[in-house]
Amino acid sequence: MRLDVITIFPDYLAPLRLSLIGRAVQDGLVDLRVHDLRMWTTDRHRTVDDTPYGGGPGMLMRPEPWGAAFDDVLGPGDAGTADPPARVVVPTPGGRPFTQAMAAELATEPWLVFACARYEGLDQRVLDEAAGRASLDEVSLGDYVVNGGEVAVLVIVEAVARLFPGVIGNAGSLVEESHADGLLEGPGWTKPSMWRGHAVPDVLLSGDHARIARWRRDQALRRTAARRPDLVARLEPDRLDRQDRSLLAELGWVVDPGGTLSRLADAPPPVAD
């Protein structure tokens, strides 16, 4: 996988060379290239922003340096002519929510190009032109605003690259973590079995792997129902077994006539663990 990041703060991306992602870069599993947008400016002040047409607060990033940067990074030509094809990701509060499903989708791409905006964002013409040369996604980490796209790129690359084959040593851990199957992961315990008067649940010491798996599934359902009922509402009832349905019914969730899960109006309030 090739990752290009265009930014005015290249040092911000230094954490991508640490930990498992950094090891993947060293081992050649990830080809990471960080570019300083100011290298494509032409004035002595290396200007990348200006006031917006129509007035308003803040500054917008100028199209000229971004256009030149995309010319060099993406190369000439129209969408689909690059080999391998590039996919441009622009972090922005106005984008589609970033999810685990999107991370899995992006992990199948051979080449991702991240455009880190600052100030009030990019001139719209930059996005329009880039979308004509590569697949382009505007992506949001959540319903809040940060100062620039770099912090979002750190999150997105971490989420995407760890799914790339060979990056995570134990691939099985990717299957059981939060959001992998639409649920939050339940709580976990390790040694010692007793710590400051707090004991590990007996079921985890039983050696009964089927019982443990069921208990962990129940814990995940309970935690998700308490913390993220929106995720429970998106579960597919046909993929739930009888025990899943029974537990969810206990928590106030039923399959409505439309075939989706909904919470009863008189259900007891959810209790977070």
N, C-alpha and C positions, 0 to 999 in steps of 0.2 A: 504493500500500500504506500502510495506517495501522498504526502501532506505538505501543501504550501500554505503559508500564513503571511498575509500582507498586513503591515501594521506600522504605526509611527513610533511604537515602543517595543522594539525587538527583544529587549531584555526581559520584558514581561513574560515572555514565553519560555524562559529558562527552566521552569519546573518540568517542562515536557522532556527534559533530558535526565530526569531523576526517576528513581523507583522502577517499576515494571515497564512503564512506557519508555523510559530512558534506556533500559536494557534492550528493549525491542529495537530501538534506534541503533544502538551499538551493534546488535546482532544482525542488522540488515533487514529485519522484518518490516520496519517502518522507515521510509525515506523522508525525513523531516527537513524542510527548507523554510527558513524564516527570512522574510524580505522587509527591508526598511522602505516604506512608501516614499520617504523624502529623497531617496535616490533617483526618483523620477520627477522631481521638481526642477524648474529651470531658472528660478530667480535666486538671488544671493541670500535671501532670507529663508529659502526652502519652504515657501508658503504652501499649505495644503487646505486652507479654509478661507471662506469669505462670507459676507452678509447675504442673507437669503433675499431673492426677488420677492416683492410683495410686502416686505417688512416682517417684523416679528423678532422675538428674542433669540439670542444664540447665533451660532455660526454653522454653516454647512460645509462639508468637504467638497472641494472643487473637483470637476470632472477630469481636468487634464492629467494630473499625476496618476489618478486611478485608471484612466484609459491607457496611458503608457505602461503602467504596471501590468494590466491584463494583457496588453499586446505582447509583452515579453514572457509573462508566466504561462498564459494560455496558448500563445502562438497565434499566427494568422488563421483565417478561415471561419467557416460557419459552424453551427452546432453539429456535433456528430463527426466532424472531420478529424479531430485529434485522435491519436492512437497511443495509449488508451484514452477514452473520452473522459473529460474532466467534469466534476460536479462542484459548483460554486455554492458555498454556504455563507450567508450573511447574518450574523447575530443581530437581532433588533427586537425591541419590545413589541413591535407591530407584526412580528412573524408568527408562524404556526408554533404551537407548543412543542417543545422537545420532549420526546418520550423514549422509553426503552425500545419500543417498536421502531421508532425512527433511528435510534442508534444501531439496531440490528440491520436495518435497511442500508444505512450509510456504510456499515462494516463490509458490505459486499462490493462496494465501489473500489476500483483500482486507484482512483486519484481524486482527492478532495482539495479544493482551494478555498481557504477561509479569508474573508475580507473583513477586517476589524475597523468598524466605523468609530468615530469620536464626535464630540460636539453634538449637533442636532441630527447627525446622520450623513448619508451620501446624497449627492445630487441624483435625482431620480433617473436621469439619462444614463448614469453609470450602470444602474441596475438593468435598465431596459436593454442597453447594448450588450452587457454581459449575458443576459438571458437569451440573446440571439446567437451567442457563440458557445454556450454550454448550458447544461441543466442547472437551474438556479433555485435555491431554497432560502427564503427568509425565515429565520428560526428564533423563537423566544424561549428563554429559560423559565420564565414565569411572569406573573403579573406584577412586575416591579421594574425599576430602571436603575442601571449602573452607569458608570462614567464612560465605558467603552466596551468594544466587543472582545477585547483580549481575555477578560475573566471568563466570558462565555465560551471562548475557544478552548480554554484549559479544561472546562467541564466537558464539552462535547467530545474533544479528542480523547480524554480519559475514558469516557463512556463508550466510544466507538472502538478505539484501538485495543482495549482489553478484550473485545469480542473477536479480534483477528486471530486466526489459528496460530498457536505457539506463544502468544503473549502471556496468557495465564497458564501456569504450570498444571493446575488441576482443573481441567475443563468442566468437570462435574459441578464445581462450585458455581458456575454460571447458570446452571439449571435451577438451583434451589434458592437463589437470592431474590430479593424483592423485585416485583414487576415482571419477573421472567414468565410467570403464568397468570398474570393479572392480579396477583395478591401481594400484600406486604409480607416479608419474611418474618417468621415468629422469633421470639427471644431465644438466646443460646446460653449455654453454661459450659465451663471447662473445669479442670482440676484447680483446687481441691474440692472434694464433694461437700465439705462444710467450711464456710468462711464467715467469720464474725456472727455466728448463729444462723446464717442463711444456708439452707440445704439445697442441693440439686434435686429436682423432682424425681421421685422414685422411678417413674417410668423410664427415664433416661439411663438408669442403672440396671434395668431389668434384663437387658440382652435380647429382648423380644423385638426384633427389627420391624416386624409388621405393625406391632402395637405402637412402637416409637414413631413410625412413619405416619400412622393415623393421628397420633397425638400432635405431631408437628403440623400436620395439615389443619387440625382443629384450631391450633394456636394461631396459624396464619389467617384463618377465616375470622376468628374473633378479633384479632388486631386490625384487620382490614375493615371489618364492620364498624369498629369503634373509631378508627382514625380517618378512614377514607371510604365512607359509604358510597361515594361516587364510583369507586372501583367495583364495589359489590354490584351496583346497578348495571354495570357493563358486562358482568359475567354472563356466559351463555349457559342457560339452565340445562341444555342437553349434554353439557360436558361435566355436570355435577353428579356425583354418585348419591346414593340414598342417604349416607351419613352426612354428606355436605348439606343436602336439602334439609335434613332433620335439624342440624345445628343452626342453619340459617333461619329456619322456622322458629326455633327457640329464641333467636335474637330479633325476631319480628319481621323477617323477610319472607315473602311468598312470591310464587310465580303468578303474575296477573294474566288476564285473558289474552293479552297481546303477546304472551310468551316471553316476557322479560321479568326480571326481578324488581320488586318494589317493596318499600317498607311500610308496614301497617301504621296508620295514623295514631293508633292507641298503643303502639309498641313501647316498651320501657326505653328510656334514654340509653344510648350506648355508653358503655363504661370502658374507658381506655385502661390498658394494662400498665 
